[in-house]
């Protein structure tokens, strides 16, 4: 694979990537190549949106239910923490493996497996008699979520071409992002009205609609030249990410000197250190390192690392500040964090269309910087609630910045890989985003300081978030290159509607 001169795409021998992100389209449209899913693409988009919405909603909606779970099931802070973390650990550790599996056996099949497993685990969560059963079921939910996430976006990449792909990614991005941000609002309403168990029923219900729709998708894309799953690489990835996350989570409760924390961090770092040289030598690697020869793929993932780390810290600290310092209820705190959701839903598709025409560079550069300025507005928040003077304008500006960035970022990253490798490409980007978020949340105690959530601690978190967002925008400004549009491409020749 050679790095594209324009930074927007690359060829890896299995397909082509042009400036519009139509990677792999040569093989996909050739007789005997993978079915491009053109006939079913609206159904594909609905399936991808519903599947990703379920997973994203579940990752955030549970937070507001934790006090009720603790009161009913007991176990104190440990059960509450692992109700969230068991899901995130398995999701973050297995998502790369799931992307490789989807490329091998097909995205439709893997999405179906993931939805069924996620639905069964959700039912188990809803009827869990003890905290241990709930934590175990949440871990299984994470496995289902890992199967669904990269495959759903890879289906969109296979179904759409050219400008239509950019618009479809914008729609997918809006709903997947909105699910994470809207989770506290929906969860607060459900918990306050009918109880915490119904939160899991809520996340499982859309699956009953999604699975019949998946069966209507008649084509699929898979990498026929991948002989098997890299089992050793998969084991190293799971062990490395899982142990590292375990150590970062437990240090807040046990301290950095705890033997459990020290051993977990050492095992995690050691496994990840062995993972890279192993992937260089194995014939069919779990993570094809040649993906990073594409400039947009590497730069896009560096931007993802910075921006989604900031977003993870933001989602945790803003909600906590509104409840613990300003004294808002869980439901009202959720409503107060709604502005970015509304902006994303309203304008992500439009931004996706604009970036498809002009290129992603300045959207990816300016969006995070604008979001960082919005975060800094919240430095005006003090002990007295002044929502419309501080938090509201800050979150609104942050929402505008995120809307400018997210869809172009997704297009740039996945437009730089071949279509038959979109599953693993999506998995890498999702893994980077989720692990970055998880790590920053795990380190929130260090950022907030010994006093925990306070005005001073919140202000420190705001500065860290702003610095990460500006860093993400700077990386994109330097590293991303817009595609050349001086000659027609295959994506231009394929009708977009």
NUNUNU-454166 format. One record per residue (C-alpha): x negated, y, z negated; residue number from 1. Coordinates in Angstrom, 3 decimals, padded with zeros to 6 digits, m for minus. Layout:
N
((X; Y; Z); NUM)
...
# end
This chain:
497
((000.000; 000.000; 000.000); 1)
((m001.319; 003.435; 000.862); 2)
((m000.476; 006.637; m000.888); 3)
((001.769; 008.805; 001.225); 4)
((000.130; 012.054; 002.205); 5)
((003.226; 013.956; 001.364); 6)
((003.567; 012.303; m002.005); 7)
((007.109; 011.260; m001.318); 8)
((006.687; 007.739; m000.215); 9)
((004.350; 004.935; 000.628); 10)
((004.127; 001.793; 002.639); 11)
((003.367; m001.461; 000.896); 12)
((003.653; m003.868; 003.733); 13)
((007.230; m004.867; 003.062); 14)
((009.016; m001.754; 004.133); 15)
((008.705; 001.923; 004.828); 16)
((009.478; 004.892; 002.717); 17)
((010.234; 008.139; 004.399); 18)
((010.743; 011.532; 002.932); 19)
((014.399; 010.954; 002.217); 20)
((013.827; 007.919; 000.133); 21)
((014.863; 005.255; 002.643); 22)
((012.267; 002.854; 001.448); 23)
((012.460; m000.571; 002.961); 24)
((015.019; 000.500; 005.552); 25)
((013.117; m001.016; 008.443); 26)
((013.469; m004.514; 007.065); 27)
((016.939; m003.899; 005.702); 28)
((018.410; m002.982; 009.066); 29)
((016.496; m005.529; 011.129); 30)
((018.294; m008.775; 012.107); 31)
((017.427; m011.395; 009.560); 32)
((016.393; m008.801; 006.966); 33)
((018.162; m008.187; 003.653); 34)
((021.801; m007.171; 003.897); 35)
((022.002; m003.373; 003.484); 36)
((025.438; m003.399; 001.759); 37)
((026.746; m000.629; 004.068); 38)
((030.305; m002.008; 004.159); 39)
((030.669; m002.118; 000.398); 40)
((028.701; 000.907; m000.631); 41)
((031.524; 002.821; m002.343); 42)
((032.320; m000.292; m004.361); 43)
((028.598; m000.634; m005.090); 44)
((028.456; 002.939; m006.404); 45)
((031.472; 002.379; m008.669); 46)
((029.923; m000.868; m009.963); 47)
((026.572; 000.829; m010.611); 48)
((028.221; 003.769; m012.391); 49)
((030.455; 001.577; m014.573); 50)
((027.687; m000.862; m015.476); 51)
((025.197; 001.856; m016.376); 52)
((027.834; 003.903; m018.196); 53)
((028.613; 000.941; m020.468); 54)
((024.953; 000.419; m021.364); 55)
((024.238; 004.117; m021.868); 56)
((027.374; 004.649; m023.942); 57)
((026.523; 001.771; m026.238); 58)
((023.025; 003.095; m026.863); 59)
((024.379; 006.345; m028.315); 60)
((027.946; 005.768; m029.481); 61)
((026.917; 003.545; m032.388); 62)
((024.996; 006.280; m034.232); 63)
((028.073; 007.996; m035.649); 64)
((029.453; 004.636; m036.843); 65)
((026.475; 003.834; m039.075); 66)
((027.880; 005.251; m042.348); 67)
((031.086; 003.222; m041.919); 68)
((029.103; 000.093; m041.049); 69)
((026.987; 000.541; m044.167); 70)
((030.030; 000.966; m046.401); 71)
((031.725; m002.186; m045.101); 72)
((028.816; m004.578; m044.503); 73)
((026.308; m003.295; m047.062); 74)
((022.560; m003.698; m046.644); 75)
((021.793; m000.010; m047.038); 76)
((019.511; 001.889; m044.703); 77)
((017.817; m001.279; m043.413); 78)
((020.985; m002.637; m041.796); 79)
((021.910; 000.781; m040.448); 80)
((018.471; 001.288; m038.920); 81)
((018.316; m002.122; m037.305); 82)
((021.859; m001.822; m035.973); 83)
((020.372; 000.797; m033.661); 84)
((016.825; m000.495; m033.327); 85)
((017.555; m004.166; m032.573); 86)
((019.320; m003.037; m029.400); 87)
((016.584; m000.616; m028.388); 88)
((013.728; m003.059; m028.999); 89)
((015.129; m005.845; m026.800); 90)
((016.285; m003.360; m024.160); 91)
((012.926; m001.599; m023.956); 92)
((010.862; m004.800; m024.131); 93)
((012.807; m006.797; m021.521); 94)
((013.795; m004.197; m018.953); 95)
((010.608; m004.666; m016.921); 96)
((011.097; m008.433; m016.890); 97)
((014.702; m007.939; m015.785); 98)
((013.626; m005.735; m012.883); 99)
((011.304; m008.462; m011.641); 100)
((014.045; m011.087; m011.992); 101)
((016.482; m008.924; m010.018); 102)
((014.003; m008.587; m007.157); 103)
((013.594; m012.367; m007.096); 104)
((017.153; m013.698; m007.423); 105)
((019.245; m010.721; m006.274); 106)
((020.722; m007.626; m007.932); 107)
((024.396; m008.658; m007.726); 108)
((023.712; m011.905; m009.579); 109)
((021.611; m010.232; m012.283); 110)
((024.154; m007.431; m012.852); 111)
((026.853; m010.089; m013.302); 112)
((024.742; m012.047; m015.782); 113)
((023.978; m008.883; m017.722); 114)
((027.594; m007.722; m017.898); 115)
((028.850; m011.112; m019.109); 116)
((026.141; m011.330; m021.774); 117)
((026.724; m007.729; m022.839); 118)
((030.482; m008.265; m023.111); 119)
((030.153; m011.428; m025.220); 120)
((027.649; m009.728; m027.512); 121)
((029.966; m006.717; m027.879); 122)
((032.773; m008.988; m029.046); 123)
((030.382; m010.585; m031.548); 124)
((029.488; m007.111; m032.849); 125)
((033.154; m006.197; m033.235); 126)
((033.920; m009.263; m035.385); 127)
((030.574; m009.481; m037.223); 128)
((031.191; m010.568; m040.850); 129)
((027.719; m009.570; m042.126); 130)
((024.974; m007.122; m041.370); 131)
((022.678; m009.913; m040.192); 132)
((025.188; m011.125; m037.617); 133)
((025.713; m007.562; m036.388); 134)
((021.961; m006.972; m035.964); 135)
((021.561; m010.266; m034.091); 136)
((024.459; m009.451; m031.775); 137)
((023.006; m006.017; m031.114); 138)
((019.727; m007.631; m030.057); 139)
((021.638; m009.790; m027.551); 140)
((023.397; m006.665; m026.292); 141)
((019.960; m005.236; m025.547); 142)
((019.121; m008.272; m023.410); 143)
((022.333; m007.750; m021.410); 144)
((021.574; m004.053; m021.053); 145)
((018.070; m004.826; m019.778); 146)
((019.539; m007.058; m017.061); 147)
((022.093; m004.454; m015.975); 148)
((020.080; m001.230; m015.929); 149)
((017.435; m001.660; m013.184); 150)
((019.663; m003.843; m010.990); 151)
((022.557; m001.387; m010.891); 152)
((020.424; 001.455; m009.548); 153)
((018.647; m000.906; m007.132); 154)
((022.071; m001.741; m005.637); 155)
((022.640; 001.956; m004.930); 156)
((019.233; 002.192; m003.239); 157)
((020.148; m000.783; m001.029); 158)
((023.611; 000.522; m000.126); 159)
((022.844; 004.107; 000.919); 160)
((020.534; 005.830; 003.364); 161)
((019.216; 009.345; 003.877); 162)
((021.210; 012.273; 002.485); 163)
((024.001; 009.934; 001.366); 164)
((021.502; 008.173; m000.896); 165)
((020.538; 011.452; m002.573); 166)
((024.216; 012.258; m003.232); 167)
((024.884; 008.735; m004.536); 168)
((021.909; 008.927; m006.896); 169)
((023.215; 012.292; m008.096); 170)
((026.587; 010.721; m008.924); 171)
((024.952; 007.746; m010.641); 172)
((022.656; 010.065; m012.576); 173)
((025.507; 012.298; m013.742); 174)
((027.530; 009.458; m015.213); 175)
((024.614; 007.507; m016.664); 176)
((023.237; 010.634; m018.346); 177)
((026.678; 011.729; m019.491); 178)
((027.296; 008.365; m021.154); 179)
((024.302; 008.810; m023.436); 180)
((025.108; 012.418; m024.304); 181)
((028.874; 011.899; m024.722); 182)
((028.433; 008.859; m026.964); 183)
((028.506; 010.740; m030.293); 184)
((031.729; 012.534; m029.290); 185)
((033.545; 009.366; m028.281); 186)
((032.151; 007.422; m031.223); 187)
((033.216; 010.073; m033.706); 188)
((036.802; 010.046; m032.446); 189)
((037.003; 006.235; m032.503); 190)
((035.435; 005.845; m035.950); 191)
((037.593; 008.549; m037.517); 192)
((040.827; 007.230; m035.997); 193)
((040.735; 003.403; m035.790); 194)
((037.453; 002.213; m037.311); 195)
((033.857; 001.358; m036.407); 196)
((034.585; m002.121; m034.991); 197)
((036.553; m000.554; m032.164); 198)
((033.406; 001.210; m030.985); 199)
((032.181; m002.152; m029.674); 200)
((035.566; m002.971; m028.169); 201)
((035.369; 000.373; m026.353); 202)
((031.998; m000.457; m024.806); 203)
((033.140; m003.930; m023.751); 204)
((036.447; m002.889; m022.152); 205)
((035.049; m001.467; m018.865); 206)
((033.289; m004.787; m018.225); 207)
((036.660; m006.433; m017.533); 208)
((037.080; m004.002; m014.632); 209)
((033.479; m004.062; m013.435); 210)
((032.968; m007.823; m013.020); 211)
((035.820; m008.263; m010.468); 212)
((034.375; m005.319; m008.528); 213)
((030.914; m006.910; m008.511); 214)
((032.408; m009.971; m006.794); 215)
((033.500; m007.749; m003.895); 216)
((029.894; m006.854; m003.074); 217)
((029.067; m009.191; m000.185); 218)
((025.408; m008.353; 000.483); 219)
((022.300; m008.267; m001.622); 220)
((018.608; m007.430; m001.397); 221)
((015.868; m009.605; m002.802); 222)
((012.151; m009.992; m002.327); 223)
((011.790; m013.303; m000.503); 224)
((007.992; m013.196; m000.751); 225)
((007.894; m013.380; m004.569); 226)
((007.334; m017.061; m005.456); 227)
((008.003; m016.929; m009.202); 228)
((008.254; m014.786; m012.299); 229)
((004.973; m013.832; m013.949); 230)
((005.660; m015.675; m017.221); 231)
((002.393; m014.717; m018.912); 232)
((002.817; m011.078; m017.922); 233)
((006.397; m011.153; m019.173); 234)
((005.267; m012.561; m022.506); 235)
((002.550; m009.935; m022.888); 236)
((004.983; m007.134; m021.995); 237)
((007.630; m008.319; m024.457); 238)
((005.078; m008.904; m027.222); 239)
((003.274; m005.615; m026.597); 240)
((006.319; m003.361; m026.378); 241)
((008.268; m005.225; m029.075); 242)
((005.429; m005.238; m031.612); 243)
((004.479; m001.628; m030.918); 244)
((008.068; m000.448; m031.346); 245)
((008.466; m002.556; m034.491); 246)
((005.415; m000.931; m036.045); 247)
((006.519; 002.602; m035.167); 248)
((010.016; 001.997; m036.523); 249)
((008.928; 000.384; m039.769); 250)
((006.215; 002.939; m040.570); 251)
((008.880; 005.467; m041.476); 252)
((010.233; 003.093; m044.138); 253)
((007.058; 001.282; m045.262); 254)
((004.280; 003.754; m044.451); 255)
((001.291; 003.554; m042.117); 256)
((m000.752; 001.471; m044.597); 257)
((001.810; m001.347; m044.793); 258)
((000.369; m004.713; m043.632); 259)
((003.451; m005.269; m041.460); 260)
((002.980; m001.921; m039.723); 261)
((m000.772; m002.379; m039.241); 262)
((m000.426; m005.909; m037.853); 263)
((002.513; m004.983; m035.583); 264)
((000.686; m002.002; m034.100); 265)
((m002.522; m004.001; m033.636); 266)
((m000.685; m006.848; m031.910); 267)
((001.238; m004.420; m029.704); 268)
((m001.832; m002.480; m028.606); 269)
((m003.807; m005.692; m028.081); 270)
((m001.105; m007.319; m025.944); 271)
((m000.717; m004.218; m023.771); 272)
((m004.509; m003.961; m023.404); 273)
((m004.605; m007.540; m022.076); 274)
((m001.519; m006.942; m019.893); 275)
((m003.222; m004.580; m017.413); 276)
((m006.201; m006.805; m016.460); 277)
((m003.872; m009.807; m016.270); 278)
((m001.611; m007.999; m013.836); 279)
((m004.625; m007.156; m011.665); 280)
((m005.586; m010.809; m011.210); 281)
((m002.251; m012.679; m011.021); 282)
((m000.855; m013.465; m007.548); 283)
((002.731; m012.351; m008.258); 284)
((002.461; m009.709; m011.021); 285)
((005.366; m008.663; m013.199); 286)
((004.251; m005.053; m012.693); 287)
((002.698; m004.592; m009.246); 288)
((000.041; m002.021; m010.075); 289)
((m000.134; m000.960; m006.440); 290)
((003.172; 000.831; m007.020); 291)
((001.131; 003.508; m008.760); 292)
((m000.814; 004.218; m005.589); 293)
((002.234; 006.176; m004.466); 294)
((001.750; 009.701; m005.766); 295)
((005.459; 010.328; m006.418); 296)
((005.807; 007.103; m008.395); 297)
((002.914; 007.902; m010.708); 298)
((003.731; 011.588; m011.172); 299)
((007.448; 010.875; m011.544); 300)
((006.805; 008.406; m014.342); 301)
((004.462; 010.830; m016.122); 302)
((007.235; 013.436; m015.941); 303)
((009.712; 010.862; m017.233); 304)
((007.428; 010.064; m020.170); 305)
((007.305; 013.700; m021.308); 306)
((010.891; 014.729; m020.568); 307)
((012.678; 011.678; m021.959); 308)
((010.531; 011.720; m025.063); 309)
((011.815; 015.248; m025.635); 310)
((015.396; 014.186; m024.964); 311)
((015.189; 011.311; m027.429); 312)
((013.923; 013.632; m030.143); 313)
((016.575; 016.206; m029.229); 314)
((019.476; 013.764; m029.448); 315)
((018.319; 012.634; m032.877); 316)
((017.372; 015.945; m034.493); 317)
((020.136; 018.223; m033.174); 318)
((022.936; 015.898; m034.283); 319)
((021.271; 015.367; m037.663); 320)
((020.713; 019.116; m038.145); 321)
((024.344; 019.933; m037.386); 322)
((025.555; 017.395; m039.956); 323)
((022.988; 017.604; m042.751); 324)
((022.087; 021.319; m042.686); 325)
((025.232; 022.930; m041.284); 326)
((027.611; 020.378; m042.818); 327)
((029.611; 019.558; m039.669); 328)
((031.554; 016.303; m039.460); 329)
((030.313; 013.523; m037.162); 330)
((033.123; 014.223; m034.680); 331)
((032.522; 017.969; m034.618); 332)
((028.757; 017.505; m034.325); 333)
((029.403; 015.295; m031.317); 334)
((031.591; 017.933; m029.705); 335)
((028.909; 020.545; m030.365); 336)
((026.418; 018.549; m028.265); 337)
((028.804; 018.311; m025.287); 338)
((027.605; 021.220; m023.040); 339)
((024.818; 019.277; m021.260); 340)
((027.303; 016.499; m020.452); 341)
((029.691; 018.888; m018.739); 342)
((026.918; 020.487; m016.694); 343)
((025.551; 017.091; m015.622); 344)
((028.972; 015.830; m014.591); 345)
((029.765; 018.996; m012.701); 346)
((026.594; 019.564; m010.710); 347)
((024.320; 016.487; m010.513); 348)
((025.779; 015.316; m007.201); 349)
((025.331; 018.790; m005.693); 350)
((021.746; 018.987; m006.917); 351)
((021.085; 015.531; m005.485); 352)
((022.302; 016.766; m002.096); 353)
((020.155; 019.926; m002.273); 354)
((017.016; 018.009; m003.222); 355)
((017.680; 015.517; m000.448); 356)
((017.481; 018.385; 002.031); 357)
((014.601; 020.392; 000.591); 358)
((012.561; 017.870; m001.390); 359)
((012.319; 017.225; m005.146); 360)
((009.198; 019.202; m006.116); 361)
((010.564; 022.495; m007.404); 362)
((013.664; 020.899; m008.922); 363)
((011.399; 018.579; m010.937); 364)
((009.085; 021.463; m011.832); 365)
((011.619; 024.154; m012.692); 366)
((014.255; 021.983; m014.356); 367)
((012.179; 020.809; m017.339); 368)
((010.717; 024.302; m017.890); 369)
((014.228; 025.790; m017.936); 370)
((015.321; 023.054; m020.359); 371)
((012.313; 023.880; m022.549); 372)
((013.318; 027.544; m022.671); 373)
((016.805; 026.452; m023.675); 374)
((015.407; 024.369; m026.513); 375)
((013.408; 027.356; m027.774); 376)
((016.625; 029.385; m028.057); 377)
((017.570; 027.027; m030.898); 378)
((014.695; 028.408; m032.976); 379)
((017.241; 031.053; m033.975); 380)
((019.245; 028.445; m035.928); 381)
((019.010; 028.918; m039.691); 382)
((020.819; 027.803; m042.842); 383)
((024.083; 029.512; m041.858); 384)
((026.081; 027.993; m038.983); 385)
((025.775; 030.300; m035.943); 386)
((026.577; 027.807; m033.211); 387)
((027.585; 030.150; m030.383); 388)
((024.586; 032.412; m030.956); 389)
((021.917; 029.675; m031.136); 390)
((022.719; 026.018; m030.450); 391)
((025.376; 026.500; m027.762); 392)
((023.346; 028.732; m025.394); 393)
((020.265; 026.597; m025.998); 394)
((022.050; 023.362; m025.128); 395)
((023.805; 024.944; m022.156); 396)
((020.483; 026.106; m020.703); 397)
((018.965; 022.726; m021.463); 398)
((021.838; 021.068; m019.580); 399)
((021.226; 023.243; m016.518); 400)
((017.536; 022.352; m016.559); 401)
((018.209; 018.633; m016.906); 402)
((020.755; 018.741; m014.093); 403)
((018.181; 020.319; m011.792); 404)
((015.648; 017.616; m012.638); 405)
((017.258; 014.212; m013.180); 406)
((018.632; 013.270; m009.748); 407)
((015.554; 014.587; m007.839); 408)
((013.305; 012.711; m010.272); 409)
((015.145; 009.437; m009.660); 410)
((015.077; 009.960; m005.896); 411)
((011.368; 010.780; m005.903); 412)
((010.383; 007.745; m007.963); 413)
((012.532; 005.160; m006.171); 414)
((012.013; 006.735; m002.757); 415)
((008.319; 005.899; m003.090); 416)
((008.825; 002.111; m003.349); 417)
((010.032; m000.400; m000.783); 418)
((013.697; m001.401; m000.975); 419)
((012.869; m005.006; m001.850); 420)
((010.937; m003.707; m004.870); 421)
((013.534; m001.199; m006.041); 422)
((014.462; m003.461; m008.963); 423)
((010.997; m003.445; m010.502); 424)
((010.523; 000.236; m009.549); 425)
((013.742; 001.160; m011.341); 426)
((012.789; m001.050; m014.279); 427)
((009.429; 000.678; m014.716); 428)
((011.028; 004.125; m014.695); 429)
((013.793; 003.044; m017.102); 430)
((011.292; 001.368; m019.408); 431)
((009.160; 004.515; m019.500); 432)
((012.223; 006.661; m020.299); 433)
((013.576; 004.424; m023.042); 434)
((010.255; 003.685; m024.688); 435)
((009.331; 007.383; m024.658); 436)
((012.635; 008.212; m026.344); 437)
((012.274; 005.413; m028.864); 438)
((008.710; 006.359; m029.786); 439)
((009.610; 010.023; m030.371); 440)
((012.602; 009.060; m032.517); 441)
((010.418; 006.652; m034.470); 442)
((007.967; 009.513; m035.070); 443)
((010.708; 011.988; m036.022); 444)
((009.837; 011.638; m039.691); 445)
((006.289; 012.802; m038.994); 446)
((007.563; 015.805; m037.006); 447)
((010.187; 016.800; m039.589); 448)
((007.735; 016.551; m042.469); 449)
((008.058; 015.426; m046.060); 450)
((011.245; 017.425; m046.666); 451)
((013.130; 015.559; m043.950); 452)
((015.794; 017.439; m042.035); 453)
((015.623; 021.107; m042.941); 454)
((015.497; 024.395; m041.071); 455)
((011.702; 024.300; m041.017); 456)
((011.643; 020.656; m039.904); 457)
((014.164; 021.347; m037.167); 458)
((012.086; 024.262; m035.898); 459)
((009.002; 022.016; m035.710); 460)
((010.994; 019.471; m033.727); 461)
((012.182; 022.231; m031.377); 462)
((008.598; 023.296; m030.664); 463)
((007.553; 019.685; m029.947); 464)
((010.538; 019.208; m027.606); 465)
((009.818; 022.428; m025.729); 466)
((006.140; 021.541; m025.325); 467)
((007.015; 018.122; m023.892); 468)
((009.554; 019.578; m021.458); 469)
((007.160; 022.247; m020.196); 470)
((004.450; 019.594; m019.833); 471)
((006.802; 017.483; m017.723); 472)
((007.582; 020.407; m015.430); 473)
((003.904; 021.295; m015.089); 474)
((002.976; 017.741; m014.101); 475)
((005.660; 017.775; m011.383); 476)
((004.611; 021.188; m010.069); 477)
((001.040; 019.991; m009.676); 478)
((001.611; 016.414; m008.569); 479)
((004.834; 016.158; m006.534); 480)
((004.747; 016.906; m002.803); 481)
((007.864; 017.506; m000.745); 482)
((008.250; 015.246; 002.303); 483)
((007.376; 016.504; 005.760); 484)
((010.440; 017.103; 007.897); 485)
((008.704; 017.855; 011.190); 486)
((009.833; 014.673; 012.898); 487)
((012.980; 012.519; 012.694); 488)
((012.882; 009.418; 010.503); 489)
((014.837; 006.213; 010.537); 490)
((016.961; 007.517; 007.645); 491)
((017.910; 010.518; 009.786); 492)
((019.054; 008.192; 012.562); 493)
((021.347; 006.183; 010.259); 494)
((024.722; 007.915; 009.746); 495)
((025.033; 009.148; 006.166); 496)
((028.815; 008.914; 006.092); 497)
# end
